[in-house]
Amino acid sequence: MEPEKASSVLGYTPMLHARLFSQDAKYRASHFQCLREDKPWLDGNPKLDRPLIVQFCANDPEILLEAAKHVAPYCDAVDLNFGCPQGIAKRGHYGSFLQEDQDLIHRLVKILHENLDVPVTAKIRILETKEKTLDYAKNVLSAGASILTVHGRRREQKGHLTGLADWGYIRYLRDNLPADTVIFANGNILQHENLEDCLRITGADGVMSAEGNLSDPAIFAGIPLLDNPDKLSPEMKREYWVGVDGRGGFRLDGILRRYFDLLYRYAAEKPAPERRPLFVPGDDEAWISAFEQDALAQAQAAEEEGEPARKKRKVAPTAPMSPGSAKAAKNAPTNPNFAAVQTHLFHLLRHLVSRHTDIRDMLARCVRGDLDGYERILTAVEYKIAKGMLEYEKTKGKSWGEEVEKHIASKRAAFSGVDKLAASDENKTGEEIGVEETEEDNPDSSIPTIRKCIRPWWIAQPIIRPLPKEALAKGSIALSKKKTKTQTQEVEKSKGA
């Protein structure tokens, strides 16, 4: 991101559990590292982590205040998350499962507003109607919230029922709350261009992105100045890929390098290894051949040592093991900042590992804090991407175009409830399977969104969930017995008519 854009972005911490944070010193030390020897360290450091809002979940005002006092000197605001819809929030009685207790929500916000020296903010989800959502928002604001973040989905909209966020609710709040109310909109942010759309349609003052940012960490950065390449750094010219159709995005291997460099610097506190420039077609390909030879030698050595057959199935080359790598786990750093790396990488590399399952297996076996393991994954990812780009160049993008159409045909078939054997055959087109291409005008179809967002698997891109009706047709979810009976009765009634 260009320095001039950085000031327009603020960060939130992951949601912290107020009771654990206030009562468990170990939990507090591992989740908020603000000082080291009385000097600013990581979280809230004015030189590298501001502006910062610290987010809590809570259901007890006094405990919440105690937790918030620990972080208030090191952040710009404290946020209350009333939006979490997960089962753990239901069991713990926090997040969106407080929305039936508006008095408690009011007291939680108010106690922070009256006792902290920094502003209080809150995140909510919409309710069944716009009017009820407006009353909810007024309750939070009257308690003292300075910023209201609104997720345009209801509590039950999660997993396969996620569906689309309703920006109309946020617009309704904008039009019916005082003009000086600061509103952040949340939901439906898949690409950078969605940011401006969201601001325009909702009238919000800012946009929050969570999943979109995990899939594409550059979602707030936007597209580089491709019309003036002389202004781009040599690294950026390699990190940002553009296809023959003019559509592009940031390469996953470039993102991994930046990600791992941060881990080396702030978690492991040692220099990152020297790496060759990111490969682009036209560069020397000697390293690719060397990689393949090393991988072949590794496979042959494993065969000679008599590894079980199940370990020999993978014939695609992966990064060779470095000497002594088996001991890496024992010597790996134990910094808590490594805790979320594996989960985040699975999300970031979702499209790549769906295709290259050997990378998925490497990532699954990787031990927390194993920097050597991360580097092996990076090397393997760089190899896969190099081969993918070379194939793309060789066919002038035709191979990828054909793959997209097969992918779309497969999705269309699955979402339409076509026979599963046909739906799983990506070599068939939609016409061969017998599916009508009517989804372009169908609000219940995710196919247009897939077409708009899809990029080659080596590019950072969003994960597009099936819409609820598609998930139902695909078999990912099932109707309850009551709804099934009602639906059957409606069908029988229509036949009788």
C-alpha positions, 0 to 999 in steps of 0.5 A, spaced: 500 500 500 502 506 498 504 511 504 499 516 502 493 511 503 495 508 509 492 513 513 485 511 511 486 504 514 485 502 521 486 495 524 482 491 529 485 486 534 481 479 533 476 479 538 478 478 545 474 475 551 473 480 556 473 475 562 479 471 560 483 478 558 481 481 565 483 475 569 488 471 566 495 474 565 498 469 561 492 470 556 493 477 556 500 477 555 499 472 549 494 476 546 496 483 547 503 485 546 504 492 547 510 493 551 517 490 552 521 493 558 516 499 558 517 501 551 512 500 545 513 493 542 507 490 537 500 491 539 498 499 539 506 501 537 505 508 535 510 507 529 507 501 526 500 499 529 496 505 529 490 507 528 488 501 532 481 499 535 481 493 540 475 489 540 472 485 546 466 480 547 463 480 554 457 480 558 459 483 564 460 490 565 464 490 571 469 485 568 469 488 561 471 495 564 477 491 568 479 488 561 478 495 557 483 499 562 489 494 560 488 496 553 486 503 553 492 507 554 495 503 547 489 504 542 485 509 539 478 506 541 475 500 545 470 496 541 464 491 543 463 485 538 455 484 538 455 481 532 459 474 533 454 469 530 458 462 532 456 457 537 461 459 542 458 465 542 451 462 544 454 458 549 458 463 552 452 468 552 456 474 548 456 477 541 450 477 537 446 472 542 446 478 547 441 482 542 435 480 545 437 483 552 438 490 550 438 493 557 445 489 558 448 491 551 446 499 553 450 497 560 456 494 557 457 500 552 455 505 557 460 503 563 466 504 558 463 510 555 463 513 562 470 510 565 475 510 559 479 516 556 478 513 549 472 512 545 467 506 545 465 503 538 460 497 537 459 492 532 452 489 531 448 485 526 441 487 523 435 484 526 428 482 522 426 489 520 429 495 519 425 499 524 427 494 530 435 495 527 434 502 528 431 502 535 437 497 536 442 502 533 439 508 537 440 504 544 447 503 542 449 510 540 445 513 546 449 509 551 455 512 548 458 509 542 462 513 538 462 509 531 457 504 529 459 498 525 453 494 522 454 487 519 448 487 514 446 480 515 442 477 521 444 472 526 442 466 523 446 468 516 452 464 517 456 458 514 451 455 508 446 460 510 450 466 509 447 469 503 448 476 501 449 482 506 443 487 505 446 494 504 439 497 504 438 496 512 445 500 513 442 505 508 436 506 512 440 507 518 444 512 515 437 516 513 434 515 520 440 517 524 443 524 526 447 526 520 453 526 525 453 519 526 459 515 524 457 508 521 462 503 518 458 498 513 460 491 513 459 485 509 459 483 501 466 486 500 469 481 496 474 486 491 477 493 492 472 495 487 466 493 492 469 499 497 466 504 493 460 501 491 459 500 499 460 507 501 456 510 495 450 505 496 450 505 504 452 512 505 457 509 510 463 513 513 467 507 512 467 500 510 470 494 515 472 487 511 474 481 515 473 475 510 475 479 504 481 481 507 483 474 509 483 472 502 486 478 499 490 482 504 491 487 499 484 489 498 484 496 501 490 497 497 487 497 490 490 496 483 497 499 482 498 504 477 499 499 471 498 505 466 504 508 469 509 502 470 515 507 471 512 509 478 512 501 480 518 498 484 521 492 481 518 488 486 511 490 485 512 489 477 513 482 479 508 481 485 502 484 481 500 479 475 495 481 469 492 476 464 491 477 457 484 480 458 487 485 462 484 482 469 489 481 474 491 481 482 497 480 487 500 473 486 500 469 492 507 467 492 509 475 493 504 475 499 507 469 502 514 473 502 511 479 505 507 475 510 513 471 512 518 477 512 513 480 518 513 473 522 521 473 521 521 480 523 516 481 529 515 474 531 522 470 530 526 477 531 531 475 526 532 476 519 529 473 513 533 469 508 535 472 502 531 470 496 531 470 488 526 475 485 519 472 484 519 469 477 516 471 471 516 468 464 522 470 461 527 469 467 532 464 468 528 457 469 534 453 471 532 453 479 525 450 476 529 444 473 533 444 480 527 443 484 524 438 480 531 434 480 531 435 488 524 433 489 525 426 484 531 425 488 527 425 495 522 421 492 527 415 490 530 416 497 524 415 500 522 409 496 529 406 497 527 407 505 521 403 504 516 408 506 509 406 506 505 406 499 500 411 502 506 416 502 508 415 495 502 417 492 504 424 491 508 424 484 508 432 483 514 435 486 514 439 493 520 442 496 525 438 498 527 437 505 533 441 508 538 437 512 536 436 520 529 439 518 525 434 522 528 437 528 525 444 526 519 443 530 523 442 537 527 448 535 521 453 533 520 459 536 514 459 541 511 466 540 504 466 540 504 471 534 505 464 530 498 461 533 493 463 527 498 462 521 496 455 519 489 457 519 490 464 515 494 460 510 489 455 509 484 461 507 489 465 503 491 459 499 484 456 498 484 456 491 491 454 490 491 448 495 484 445 492 488 444 486 495 442 489 493 438 494 500 436 496 501 443 498 495 442 502 498 436 505 505 440 507 501 446 510 497 441 514 503 437 517 507 444 518 508 445 526 507 452 529 513 457 528 516 452 524 520 457 519 523 452 515 517 449 514 514 455 512 520 456 507 519 449 504 511 451 503 513 458 500 518 454 495 513 449 493 508 455 492 513 459 487 514 452 483 507 451 482 506 458 480 512 458 476 509 452 472 502 455 472 504 462 469 509 458 464 503 454 461 498 460 461 504 464 457 504 458 452 497 458 451 496 465 451 491 464 456 487 459 452 488 454 457 486 458 463 479 460 459 477 453 458 478 451 465 474 457 467 468 455 463 469 447 466 469 450 473 463 454 471 459 448 468 461 444 474 458 449 479 452 451 475 450 443 475 451 442 482 447 449 484 442 446 479 441 440 483 443 436 477 445 428 478 451 428 482 455 424 477 454 429 472 455 435 476 462 432 478 465 432 471 468 438 470 470 436 463 462 437 461 460 444 459 453 446 462 450 445 455 452 437 455 449 437 462 443 440 460 443 446 465 440 452 462 444 458 463 439 463 466 443 465 472 445 472 469 439 475 471 437 470 477 438 474 484 439 467 487 445 465 483 452 466 485 455 464 478 455 472 476 459 473 482 464 467 480 465 470 473 466 477 476 471 475 481 475 468 478 482 469 477 488 464 476 489 460 482 496 463 483 492 470 484 489 472 491 481 472 490 475 471 494 472 465 496 465 465 493 460 461 498 454 458 494 447 462 496 442 458 500 438 456 495 444 453 491 447 450 497 440 446 498 440 444 491 447 442 492 446 438 498 450 442 503 444 443 507 437 440 508 430 443 510 427 441 516 422 436 516 417 441 517 419 445 511 420 439 507 412 437 509 410 444 507 414 444 501 411 438 499 404 440 500 405 446 496 407 442 490 401 437 491 397 443 491 400 446 485 399 440 481 391 440 484 390 447 481 
